[in-house]
Amino acid sequence: MSSSGYDVIGIGNAIVDVLAKMEDGFLAEHKLVKGAMTLIDAPTAAHLYGALGPAIECSGGSAANTMAGIASLGGRAAFIGKVCADQLGGVFNHDIRAAGVHFATPPIKGQQAPPTARCLVIVTPDGQRTMQTYLGACIELGPADVTQEEIAAARVTYLEGYLWDRPEAKEAFRKAVKIAHVSGRKVSLSLSDAFCVDRHRAEFLELVENDVDILFANEAEITSLYQVSDFDAALARLRQKKNRIAALTRSEKGAVIVGGENVYTVAAERIPKLVDTTGAGDLFAAGFLYGLTHGHNLPSAGRMAAICAAEIISHIGARPEVSLKDLVRARMGH
């Protein structure tokens, strides 16, 4: 690959996270589904924001977090996502570029433009996060934002399942898949959320079967996809396709990596304290994709992924607070 190319390009929702630590009673009071991502409208976002306690604002978005992680590992990452030319859009733009990620998607301008998306992340004492997302400018992401040049320049195109919630973003998703495969590149998908899988199961099954080379999912998402009651049954389904790679996370149980008929178990990294699970799957994907695009075998890429995920869940927020490159070198010796 030429020096001007990317290891991974991510396409996803460009979101600024608003993180607040709250008790479980807050979820009950506002009838929120614990651990889920729920799409909300502007009035609901304003109401919930007003009800939150002290909050931290930081750039997020699933695929964007993954790209920031790859850059922190020393990889070449790019991102496609839509923001508004407003204050939060400026925050997102600054943060992702400062992280070392190429970001050239033009912002939406004008008085009638929907504002930059925000995700209210309620973190309960057990570290679980419940997300209420107002998509705002994200809904404007469409096929025109996906270019032949950028997709063809990346070894892997990484897509978040959340994109499937909007028709225009879905078309952008399909365009990217087509360009990647025509260019001889790989396509990677994160299932994103079990409720997202429930909404789009039939289409996701078709995608996973025909278009996805590298799949990311947690235990709830993969069992929901195949509508089975246990992890082993889902694993058996995944192993049927020889040329697909899958990375399945299982929280404190670690992860299972599938490469055709081969299955590898990766232990979870020990951390002093679980603070916030926001971004755990995103950074697991970052470590794994970095490993794959830099010549590591599946178990080694899985170990990198576990190290990155452990760093993220040890603090508030979904972007790394230390150099992941240095952290992986210290833990793995390379």
Residue pairs with C-beta under 8 A, 6 or more apart in sequence:
1 155
2 153
4 153
5 76
5 153
5 154
5 155
6 76
6 77
6 78
6 102
6 150
6 153
6 154
6 155
7 70
7 75
7 76
7 77
7 154
7 155
7 156
7 289
7 290
7 293
7 294
8 66
8 67
8 70
8 75
8 76
8 77
8 78
8 154
8 155
8 156
8 157
8 158
8 188
8 289
8 290
8 293
9 67
9 77
9 78
9 79
9 80
9 150
9 151
9 153
9 154
9 156
9 157
9 158
10 63
10 64
10 66
10 67
10 77
10 78
10 79
10 80
10 157
10 158
10 159
10 160
11 63
11 79
11 80
11 81
11 141
11 146
11 157
11 158
11 159
11 160
11 163
11 172
11 173
11 176
12 61
12 62
12 63
12 64
12 79
12 80
12 81
12 159
12 160
12 162
12 163
13 61
13 62
13 63
13 64
13 81
13 117
13 133
13 135
13 138
13 141
13 160
13 162
13 163
14 61
14 64
14 79
14 81
14 82
14 83
14 92
14 96
14 105
14 116
14 117
14 137
14 138
15 59
15 60
15 61
15 64
15 92
15 116
15 117
15 118
15 119
15 133
15 138
16 57
16 58
16 59
16 60
16 88
16 91
16 92
16 116
16 117
16 118
16 119
17 57
17 58
17 59
17 60
17 118
17 119
17 121
17 278
17 317
17 318
18 49
18 52
18 55
18 56
18 57
18 118
18 119
18 120
18 121
19 55
19 56
19 57
19 58
19 121
19 123
19 129
19 276
19 278
19 316
19 317
20 52
20 53
20 54
20 55
20 56
20 120
20 121
20 122
20 123
21 53
21 123
21 124
21 125
21 316
22 52
22 53
22 122
22 123
22 124
23 124
23 125
24 34
24 124
24 125
26 32
26 51
26 122
27 34
27 122
27 124
27 130
30 48
30 51
32 38
32 122
32 130
32 132
33 130
33 195
34 124
34 128
34 130
35 128
35 129
35 130
36 130
36 131
36 193
36 194
36 195
37 119
37 131
37 132
37 133
37 162
37 192
37 193
37 195
37 196
38 131
38 132
38 133
38 195
39 133
39 134
39 135
39 165
40 48
40 132
40 133
40 134
41 134
42 134
42 136
44 132
44 134
45 118
45 120
45 132
45 134
48 120
48 132
49 55
49 120
52 120
52 122
56 316
56 317
57 88
57 91
58 95
58 317
58 318
58 319
59 91
59 92
59 95
59 96
59 319
60 119
60 121
60 278
60 279
60 317
60 318
60 319
61 81
61 92
61 117
61 119
62 160
62 162
62 190
62 192
62 281
62 282
63 79
63 81
63 158
63 159
63 160
63 190
63 282
64 79
64 81
64 92
64 96
64 101
65 279
65 282
65 283
65 286
65 318
65 319
66 158
66 190
66 282
66 283
66 285
66 286
66 289
67 77
67 78
67 79
67 96
67 99
67 101
67 158
67 286
68 77
68 95
68 96
68 99
68 100
68 101
68 286
68 319
68 320
69 282
69 283
69 285
69 286
69 287
69 290
69 308
69 312
69 319
69 320
69 324
70 76
70 77
70 101
70 286
70 289
70 290
71 77
71 99
71 100
71 101
72 99
72 100
72 286
72 320
72 323
72 324
72 325
73 286
73 287
73 290
73 304
73 308
73 324
73 325
73 328
74 290
74 325
75 289
75 290
75 293
75 294
76 102
77 100
77 101
77 102
78 101
78 102
78 103
78 104
78 150
78 153
78 154
79 96
79 101
79 102
79 103
79 105
80 105
80 141
80 145
80 146
80 150
80 172
81 103
81 105
81 138
81 141
82 105
82 107
82 108
82 137
82 138
82 139
82 140
82 141
82 145
83 89
83 92
83 93
83 105
83 107
83 108
83 116
83 117
83 137
84 107
84 108
84 109
84 113
84 114
84 115
84 116
84 136
84 137
85 107
85 108
85 109
85 113
86 113
86 115
86 116
87 116
88 115
88 116
88 118
89 107
89 115
89 116
89 137
91 116
92 116
93 103
93 107
95 319
96 103
97 103
99 319
104 150
105 141
105 145
107 137
108 114
108 137
108 140
113 137
114 136
114 137
114 139
114 140
115 136
115 137
116 136
116 137
117 133
117 134
117 135
117 136
117 137
117 138
118 133
118 134
118 136
119 131
119 132
119 133
119 134
120 131
120 132
120 133
120 134
121 129
121 130
121 131
121 278
122 129
122 130
122 131
122 132
123 129
123 276
123 278
123 316
124 130
126 274
127 274
127 275
127 276
127 277
127 313
128 277
129 276
129 277
129 278
135 165
135 166
138 166
138 169
139 166
139 168
139 169
140 168
141 163
141 166
141 168
141 169
141 172
142 168
142 169
142 171
142 172
143 168
143 171
143 172
143 175
145 172
146 172
146 175
146 176
146 179
148 179
151 157
151 176
151 179
151 180
151 183
151 185
152 179
152 180
152 183
152 185
154 180
154 185
155 185
155 186
155 293
156 185
156 186
156 187
156 188
156 213
156 214
156 289
156 292
156 293
157 176
157 177
157 179
157 180
157 185
157 186
157 187
157 188
158 188
158 189
158 190
158 285
158 289
159 173
159 176
159 177
159 187
159 188
159 189
159 190
160 189
160 190
160 192
161 189
161 190
161 191
161 192
161 193
161 196
161 197
161 200
161 204
162 192
162 193
162 196
163 169
163 170
163 172
163 173
164 170
164 173
164 196
164 199
164 200
164 203
164 204
165 196
165 199
165 200
176 187
177 187
177 207
177 211
180 186
180 187
181 187
181 211
186 213
186 214
187 211
187 212
187 213
187 214
188 212
188 213
188 214
188 215
188 216
188 285
188 289
189 207
189 208
189 212
189 214
189 215
189 216
190 216
190 217
190 281
190 282
190 285
191 197
191 204
191 215
191 216
191 217
191 218
191 221
191 222
191 225
192 221
193 221
194 218
194 220
194 221
194 224
196 221
197 204
197 221
197 224
197 225
198 224
201 224
201 225
201 227
204 225
205 225
205 226
208 215
208 225
208 244
209 241
212 244
213 243
213 244
213 245
214 244
214 245
214 246
214 247
214 289
214 292
215 238
215 244
215 245
215 246
215 247
216 246
216 247
216 248
216 249
216 281
216 284
216 285
216 288
217 225
217 246
217 247
217 248
217 249
218 248
218 249
218 250
218 251
218 281
219 231
219 248
219 249
219 250
219 251
222 231
222 234
222 235
222 238
222 246
222 248
223 229
223 230
223 231
223 233
223 234
225 234
226 233
226 234
226 237
228 234
228 237
231 248
231 250
231 256
234 248
235 248
235 256
235 258
235 263
238 244
238 246
238 248
238 258
239 258
239 260
239 261
239 263
241 260
242 260
242 261
243 260
244 258
244 260
245 257
245 258
245 259
245 292
245 298
246 257
246 258
247 255
247 256
247 257
247 258
247 284
247 285
247 288
247 302
247 305
248 255
248 256
248 257
248 258
249 255
249 280
249 281
249 284
249 309
250 256
251 268
252 268
253 268
254 265
254 266
254 267
254 268
254 306
255 265
255 266
255 268
255 284
255 302
255 305
255 306
256 263
256 264
256 265
256 266
257 263
257 264
257 265
257 266
257 288
257 298
257 299
257 301
257 302
259 298
262 298
264 298
264 299
264 302
266 299
266 302
266 303
266 305
266 306
267 306
268 306
268 309
268 310
269 306
269 307
269 309
269 310
269 331
270 310
271 310
271 313
271 314
272 314
273 314
274 313
274 314
275 313
275 314
275 315
275 316
276 313
276 315
276 316
276 317
277 313
278 312
278 316
278 317
278 318
279 312
279 313
279 317
279 318
279 319
280 309
280 312
280 313
281 309
282 312
282 318
283 305
283 308
283 309
283 311
283 312
283 318
283 320
283 324
284 305
284 306
284 308
284 309
285 305
286 305
286 308
286 324
287 301
287 304
287 305
287 306
287 307
287 308
287 309
287 324
287 328
288 301
288 302
288 304
288 305
289 301
290 301
290 304
291 300
291 301
291 302
291 303
291 304
291 305
292 298
292 301
296 304
300 332
303 331
303 332
304 328
304 332
307 324
307 327
307 328
307 331
307 332
308 320
308 324
308 327
308 328
311 320
311 321
311 322
311 324
311 327
312 318
312 320
315 321
328 334
